[in-house]
Amino acid sequence: MGIYEFKMLSEREQYNTVFTNGQFVDTVSEGNIKYKLYTLSYFWVEVQYHNNKIMRISSFVEGEKLNRYSNFPDKI
């Protein structure tokens, strides 16, 4: 499944696909918000939680969202 097919799924189907077929990569916390990163085929999926409740899901190939999971400072 590619990112375009994934985006065509309903939100519920996206969550089922990620939690069933995705590979967990990392978690980042920012206050009460947690971001969990998964890989699925050749793209990334981020699930956002607020106080342990799922708030949203987003998928991407590259970009600033992926930078959140690097250990490098924003500015050097």
N, C-alpha and C positions, 0 to 999 in steps of 0.2 A: 504494500500500500504506500502510495506517495502522499506528500503533504496536501495536494489538491483533493485527492479522494478523502483524506482525513477531514479536511475542512467542510466537505459536503455532508458529512455525517451529522446527525442530530447531536446536541450537547451530551445527552445521556449515552449515545453510542460512542462518542469520543472518550468519555470517562471509562466506559467498559473496555474499549480498545486499549487505552493507556494502561489501566490497572491489570489487564489480562496479558497483553502482549508487550508492553513497554518494559524497558530495563531502567531501573532507578539509578540515577547518577549522583545527585547531591541535593542538599538542603541548605538554604540560606535564610537566616532570620533577620528581620528588621523590625524591632519593637514587637508588636502583637501579630505581625504578618510573617508568615513563612512561605517560602517559594520552594517547591520541589521540582527538580528537573528530571525528566525521563528522556530516553532516546527511543525512537520508534522508526525502524528502517533507516532512512537517510535524513531525518529531521529531528528536531527537538520539540518536546512538549513541556510546558511549565504549568503546574497547578498551584494556584494561590490560595492560601488558607488564612483566615482571620479568626483568632481565638479557637483554633482547631475545627473551624467550619469551612468547607470548600466555598470559595467565592467566585473563582473563574478559572478558565482553562485557555491557554493560547499555544499556538504552534508557530515555529519559525525555523529557518535554516541557518541564519547567522544574525549578527547585529548586537545592539546594546543589551538586550535581554540576556544573551549568552555571556556578555561581559560580567554580569552580576556574579557569576560562578567562578570567575578567575580569582586568583589570590594576589593579583597585581593592583597597586593603588591606581585610582582614577587619573591622578596627575603625578608626574615624577619631577 
